[in-house]
Amino acid sequence: MDRIIIKGGRPLMGAVRVSGAKNAVLPIIAATLLCQGECVIQDVPRLKDVQVMLAVLEHLGATVSWEGDVLRVDTSVINSNEVSEELMREMRASNLFLGPLLGRFGRARISHPGGCNIGSRPMDLHLKGIQILGARILDHHGYITAEAPDLVGRDVHLDFPSVGATENIMMAAVFAQGTTLIHNAAKEPEIVDLQNFLNNAGASIKGAGTGTIRIEGMARLGNCRHQVIPDRIEAGTHLVAGAITGGDVTVTNVIPEHVEPVIAKLREAGVEVTVKDDSVRVRARGRTQAVDIKTMPYPGFPTDMQAPFLAFLCLCEGTSVVHETIFEDRFKHVPELRRMGASVKIEGQTAIVRGMAYLGGATVQATDLRAGAALVLAGLAAENTTVIEQPLHIDRGYDDLVGKYQKLGAMITRERD
C-alpha cells in the first residue's frame, strides 16, 4: 500500500507553480468528441482522473498522445456511443460524456458514474436539461440511455447552478437546431474555459461566467488549440499550505480573481497576502486567528477548499464555524484530523473548530481527494511524523503534490508498494 510520510513542523519557503485545472480539462477532454480533427490542449496535468477520461476516449476509438504537458486528441474516428461501466465507475466526471455523445451521434449510453463518496450527486438536472432539448431518457438497471436524432434549442432553467449539468447541456446544445439558453447556469471559471475551447473549435457560445449562457447551434466543429486555465483549487491549497506552516510561499501561474474567497479568508485570519498579476504570496507571522467559512457556488467559498481550510483552522486561535452547503457528507477528514489532536465537533452540515496550539503526527487515511489534501497540510504543520494511507485519492486532483512540497523545503516522501 502506498503511503505519504511527513516529518512536520518546517515552514514552507519558496515558489510553486500551479498546474492546469483538473475541473477545466475534464469537460474539455469530453468536448473533443464534438470536434472533427486534432485538438491540441496545453498545460494538462498528469492526474489519475485525466488518465481515466483519456481511457474512455480511446475506448470510443479516439487517438491520444502526450508530449510533456501537451495533449493531442483526434476524435475524427469514433466507433461507439457507449461508455463501459468499468470506466464510468472510476470517476464522477465520466458523466460528462453524455452531452457530447448525444450531440454528435443522437444517442448515448452510460452507466451511473462513480467518484469520491462525499454525498449525493444525482444527475437529475443533467437529464432534465437534455430532455428539454428533445432527448428521450431511459434510466434502467444502472444505465442511462439518451436518444435524440434531432436536438432542438430551447430555454433550460436549472433549479440549482450545477457545474456538471451546465457543462453537459452546453455540449449537447452545440449541434442543436436554433438557440439554447441555459438560465441559472453555473458561473465557475471552468465553465468559461469550456466555452473558450468550444469557441476555438468553431462553436458560438456566449455568457459563460454569468447566470445565462447562449448557444447557437452549429453544423460541425473543427480542430483547435487551447491552453487550460490554472487550477484554482490547487492554488488555494498551496496558499493554505504556506499559511498553516508559518511559511513564505509564492504561488505562480494563478489567476488571483479565481482564488479571491480563499485570499479574503486568509487575510481575515491575519495572514499577509500579496497579489500580483499572475502570482500570490502568503506570509504567516505569529499565530493566526479563527474565522468562519460557508461553502457556496462560485464566486463564493469553494466546497473543494473546505477540507484544506478546515485543517488550517485547527491551528488558529479561537473558535471557527464551517458551514458546508454543497455536499452533505464532506466532513470525512474530521475524524482523521482528530487523530492528530484537532478539536472539531460536527453538528449536521456544520463543523465547530476550536483552535489548538499544535497538532501531533499520526497515521491517518485519505478518504477522498480533498480530505487527503487536508491531511497533507495538517501533517506539514504537525509535530513529529504523520503517515497518510490511501494517497491514491490525492493523485486524482494534484499533480506531483509531494514533489512540489519537497521543493518548498518540506520533509515529505512517498513510499510506493
NUKOL-28025 format. One record per residue (C-alpha): x negated, y, z; residue in three letters. Coordinates in steps of 0.001 Angstrom, whole numbers, padded with zeros to 6 digits, always signed. Layout:
BEGIN
XYZala...
//
This chain:
BEGIN
+000000+000000+000000met-001282+003469-000906asp-001939+005905+001940arg-002905+009551+002261ile-005259+010191+005177ile-005683+013711+006537ile-008026+014972+009240lys-006220+018177+010078gly-006988+021470+011744gly-009023+023062+008944arg-007828+026348+007386pro-007428+026100+003612leu-009588+028586+001704met-009881+029429-001984gly-007757+029434-005125ala-005445+026755-006527val-003781+026675-009943arg-000141+025672-010287val+000743+023051-012904ser+003656+023238-015340gly+007100+022962-013799ala+008421+019448-013312lys+012035+020629-013309asn+011477+022518-016561ala+009585+019872-018512val+012011+017015-017763leu+015015+018574-019579pro+012677+019794-022331ile+011494+016225-022904ile+015131+015134-023182ala+015831+018040-025548ala+013207+016840-028024thr+015853+014306-029110leu+017655+017200-030786leu+014617+018112-032907cys+013547+016838-036318gln+009760+016806-036402gly+006938+017078-033903glu+007281+019137-030722cys+004082+020290-029027val+004574+021023-025325ile+001755+022678-023374gln+000902+022609-019654asp+002743+019354-018992val+001990+017927-015510pro+000933+014281-015203arg+003741+013143-012948leu+005495+009834-012434lys+008824+011399-013424asp+007305+012707-016666val+005969+009227-017437gln+009433+007724-016907val+011062+010289-019226met+008472+009539-021899leu+009043+005814-021450ala+012721+006433-022201val+011812+008350-025372leu+009533+005556-026539glu+012253+003009-025739his+014558+005002-028034leu+011964+004998-030825gly+010091+008290-030389ala+006335+008686-030837thr+004493+010195-027862val+000838+011211-027409ser-001228+013154-024865trp-004262+015397-025219glu-005206+016888-021852gly-002083+018655-020610asp-000655+018949-024143val+002158+016564-025022leu+003182+015741-028594arg+006597+014216-029170val+008071+013190-032523asp+011718+012122-032412thr+012283+012048-036171ser+012997+008319-035941val+015325+007290-033105ile+016828+003817-033299asn+019080+003732-030235ser+021569+005898-028368asn+021482+003782-025202glu+019120+004154-022240val+018340+000939-020364ser+019496+000535-016771glu+015956-000316-015659glu+014614+003056-016795leu+017648+005030-015635met+017312+003751-012071arg+013750+005060-011806glu+014749+008701-011545met+017650+011130-011336arg+016659+013326-014285ala+017160+010458-016732ser+020813+011535-016848asn+019618+014472-018963leu+019521+012168-021989phe+023333+012091-022034leu+023791+015520-023634gly+021166+015331-026388pro+022025+011740-027365leu+025691+012674-027626leu+024867+015818-029580gly+022626+014003-032049arg+024498+010731-032558phe+028033+011414-031398gly+027623+008608-028872arg+025541+007985-025760ala+025454+005177-023195arg+023549+005463-019910ile+023764+003835-016503ser+024187+005867-013342his+020771+007360-012508pro+018505+006760-009512gly+016058+009171-007860gly+015378+010355-004298cys+018044+009398-001778asn+018797+012898-000469ile+022564+012862-000709gly+025419+012589-003154ser+024685+013978-006609arg+027686+012955-008728pro+027864+013536-012467met+031447+014818-012381asp+030516+018290-013634leu+028350+016863-016435his+031182+014661-017656leu+033868+017320-017252lys+031822+019727-019375gly+031221+017388-022288ile+034854+016242-022141gln+035904+019850-022681ile+033696+019835-025802leu+035711+016868-027090gly+033903+013785-025779ala+035740+010674-024631arg+034232+009243-021441ile+034290+005648-020222leu+032751+005034-016790asp+032786+001270-016244his+030610-001253-014377his+027921+001326-013594gly+027585+002558-017186tyr+028741+005858-018663ile+029658+005873-022341thr+030400+009161-024102ala+031764+009305-027653glu+032485+012355-029799ala+031992+012188-033580pro+032545+015967-033759asp+031923+018120-030716leu+033701+021483-030730val+032506+024616-028945gly+034801+025740-026136arg+034743+027600-022802asp+033390+025475-019947val+033901+026708-016377his+031706+024932-013833leu+033132+024559-010319asp+029578+024785-008969phe+026457+026151-010712pro+024900+022701-011155ser+021482+022766-012819val+021777+019322-014394gly+025315+019908-015649ala+024330+023259-017161thr+021396+021639-018963glu+023379+018640-020228asn+026217+020817-021549ile+023730+023208-023195met+022054+020356-025046met+025317+018684-026055ala+026650+022008-027393ala+023673+022752-029672val+025301+020844-032564phe+028949+021519-031598ala+031076+023363-034138gln+031581+027005-033181gly+030711+028753-029934thr+030357+027258-026471thr+030430+029450-023358leu+029278+027997-020031ile+030693+030048-017157his+029303+029909-013610asn+026157+028422-015125ala+023090+027717-013002ala+020596+030606-013096lys+017362+028752-012308glu+014212+029712-014265pro+014087+026158-015615glu+017373+026847-017450ile+015727+029842-019123val+012755+027697-020125asp+015060+025098-021705leu+016817+027867-023640gln+013468+029190-024879asn+012356+025728-026000phe+015581+025100-027922leu+015489+028553-029499asn+011879+027952-030571asn+013196+024902-032438ala+015922+026923-034152gly+018868+026930-031727ala+020947+030026-030997ser+021387+030332-027228ile+021707+033479-025106lys+022360+034255-021484gly+020253+031687-019612ala+019359+033118-016217gly+022802+034720-015938thr+026173+033264-015000gly+027306+032893-018609thr+025417+031055-021364ile+026468+031326-025023arg+025565+028565-027502ile+026231+028930-031225glu+026439+025516-032884gly+023713+024719-035413met+023368+022085-038131ala+019867+020950-037157arg+016747+021836-035167leu+013175+021612-036432gly+009808+021234-034765asn+008338+023717-032297cys+005528+024611-029905arg+006300+025582-026318his+004437+026290-023073gln+006138+025174-019872val+006585+027724-017086ile+004621+027272-013828pro+006191+025102-011141asp+007747+027424-008552arg+008185+024619-006005ile+004532+023613-006244glu+003590+027292-005943ala+005750+027675-002844gly+004254+024529-001327thr+000710+025884-001766his+001697+029229-000234leu+003114+027458+002818val+000011+025245+002989ala-002157+028337+003278gly+000117+029797+005943ala+000567+026662+008089ile-003211+026094+008299thr-004007+029734+009128gly-005928+029966+005878gly-006576+032328+002988asp-005221+030856-000250val-004669+032432-003654thr-002138+030625-005831val-002697+031264-009547thr-000610+030603-012664asn+002527+031624-010817val+005484+033854-011700ile+005898+035777-008414pro+009563+036551-009060glu+010307+032816-009061his+008957+032373-005511val+010308+035613-004049glu+012547+033872-001464pro+009525+031991-000087val+007376+035136-000123ile+010059+037079+001741ala+010340+034449+004488lys+006565+034141+004875leu+006303+037908+005302arg+009149+037844+007819glu+007181+035223+009762ala+004154+037518+009887gly+002053+036104+007046val+000151+038624+004923glu+001180+038176+001280val-000428+039996-001663thr+001341+039756-005015val-000287+040388-008406lys+000936+039787-011966asp+000318+036032-012040asp-001042+035202-008591ser-000013+035347-004943val-002404+035385-001988arg-001465+034368+001566val-003499+035093+004686arg-002337+033970+008113ala-003857+035635+011166arg-002656+034599+014598gly+000497+032655+015397arg+003434+033152+013059thr+006989+033927+014189gln+010199+031930+013849ala+012591+032796+011006val+015916+031395+009815asp+016465+029990+006317ile+019522+028907+004341lys+019198+026973+001105thr+021188+028363-001815met+021297+028102-005618pro+018783+030350-007382tyr+017902+033140-006660pro+018425+032015-003066gly+016009+029962-000984phe+015438+026698-002907pro+016541+023415-001387thr+013327+021834-002701asp+011343+024163-000387met+013395+023387+002709gln+011284+020440+003894ala+007848+022061+003386pro+009038+025273+005027phe+010559+023415+007956leu+007147+021867+008602ala+005721+025405+008763phe+008469+026499+011196leu+007454+023683+013566cys+004358+025751+014427leu+005998+029197+014520cys+006586+030910+017868glu+010245+030894+018834gly+013312+029051+017544thr+014266+028821+013862ser+017553+027714+012336val+017555+025914+008964val+020869+025544+007097his+020895+023020+004217glu+023853+023800+001941thr+022953+021853-001228ile+022406+018219-000177phe+023970+016503+002830glu+021112+014096+003563asp+017993+016202+003240arg+016542+016099+006740phe+014822+012706+006476lys+011466+014361+007113his+012601+015422+010589val+012162+012035+012357pro+008679+011783+010824glu+007763+015296+011981leu+008972+014358+015469arg+006365+011573+015451arg+003815+014371+015175met+005252+016251+018146gly+007718+018553+016408ala+010799+019683+018328ser+013695+019616+015866val+017383+018986+016601lys+019834+018128+013824ile+023458+019262+014017glu+025262+018296+010814gly+023713+020309+007992gln+021676+022458+010359thr+018242+021914+011900ala+017222+023831+015018ile+013432+024070+015192val+011630+025033+018392arg+008105+026059+017522gly+005257+024183+019195met+001703+025278+019891ala+000322+022349+017938tyr+001194+019102+016141leu-000653+015822+016598gly-001680+013353+013941gly+000450+010232+013488ala+001337+007536+010972thr+004393+008689+009037val+006302+007770+005876gln+007164+009896+002867ala+010852+009063+002478thr+011302+011257-000602asp+009396+013744-002746leu+009757+016970-000746arg+009710+015159+002596ala+006321+013802+001534gly+005069+017309+000776ala+006254+018478+004207ala+004272+015708+005893leu+001141+016613+003940val+001428+020226+005137leu+002059+019125+008717ala-000943+016804+008522gly-003177+019595+007245leu-002315+021679+010304ala-002179+018899+012896ala-004865+017870+015329glu-006653+014561+014697asn-005705+012201+011852thr-002415+011810+010005thr-001682+008807+007773val+001112+009195+005218ile+002507+005948+003877glu+004508+005556+000636gln+002882+008586-001051pro+004151+007453-004470leu+007180+009668-003828his+004823+012670-003803ile+003457+011675-007223asp+006912+012305-008687arg+006568+016063-008250gly+002969+017100-007541tyr+000094+016735-009978asp-003045+015709-008017asp-001976+017302-004720leu-004784+015555-002850val-007435+016763-005299gly-006186+020336-005186lys-006275+020467-001394tyr-009724+018884-001316gln-010941+021837-003393lys-009452+024182-000782leu-011527+022504+001929gly-009040+020028+003345ala-010311+016710+004684met-007764+014669+002766ile-008234+011418+000896thr-006103+008797-000764arg-006589+005089-000345glu-005159+003064-003202arg-004073-000521-002864asp
//
